[in-house]
Amino acid sequence: MSEAKKNLGDGLKAPDELRAPDGLKAPDGLKAPDGLKAPGPLEVPDPTEKSRLIVEAALDVKAERPVALDMRVLTSYADCFIVLTGASDRQVRSIADSIIRALKADGDVPLGVEGLADAKWVLIDCNEVIVHVFDPETRVQFDLERLWQDAPRLDLEIEGVDPNSESMTEVLGEAELPDPAA
């Protein structure tokens, strides 16, 4: 491996070779360092496998209404949002703990966890997948499925999980939603 590839730091990898785009020529005398190539097409990872692991871990402790939103075309910071509900603060914590344990067992430590103390809304940053675990009232209040309604639903192919389930607004109707100002 060349010294340039070894010293990029931060986990970055050097392309295999550098070359001008098709139809363009590099100025005379300018050439890429030995052993470097131009990067290939950008590959967007499929978040389905990791999302399936997360939802299965949540379902093991009785999470309700799992929804996986494909965010790849809508955001630059996440490929998928997973939205889950726990019936109580204790269950919200249990769901979050189950997800964190499953990720660690798979060799994938979450980047951050927020909200465990109150357990009304726990956010787990799993890099390309962001997990939102809500208590029922908070999920209704923020209704992420409606906020991100342009996001396609991911079918995780888990028995009993409907990728096309309705948002909390559709389930309860506008009249029954709590007033966020109250």
C-alpha positions, 0 to 999 in steps of 0.5 A: 500500500502506498504511503499516501493511502496509509496517511489519509487519517479519519478512515478515508481511503485514497482512490486507486488512480486519478484521471480526468473525466471523459473528454478532458485532458490533464495539462501537459506534465501533470499526472496522478501519483503512482498507484492512485485511481479515480473514484468509481461511482458513488455507492449508497448502502442499503439500510434494510439489513441494519434496519431489520436488525433494529426492528427485530430487536425492538419487537423482541421487547414488544415495541409497537407500530414499527415504521422504517422510512427510506430517507436516502433521497430526502436527507444527507445525514441518514439513510433510514428513520425507524419509528417505534412506540413503547407503552410506558417510559420503562418499555421505551427504555427497554426497547432502546436497550434491546436495540443498543445490545443488538447493534453492539453484538453485531459489532456496530456501536451507536454513535449517540443516544439521547433521551433515555432519562425521560424516556418520552422520546429516545433517539439512537444515532446508528450512523446511517439509521436513526431510531426514534423510540416514543411513548404513545403521546409523544409519538402522536404529538410529533407524528414523524410519519406525517412530517416525512410523508414523502419518504418511501416506506421500507419493507423489512420483510418481517412477519406482522410488520406492515410497511404501509401502516398509517401515520398517527394522524390517520389512525386517530384523526385530526380532531383527536390529536393533542394540542401541542400548545397545551 
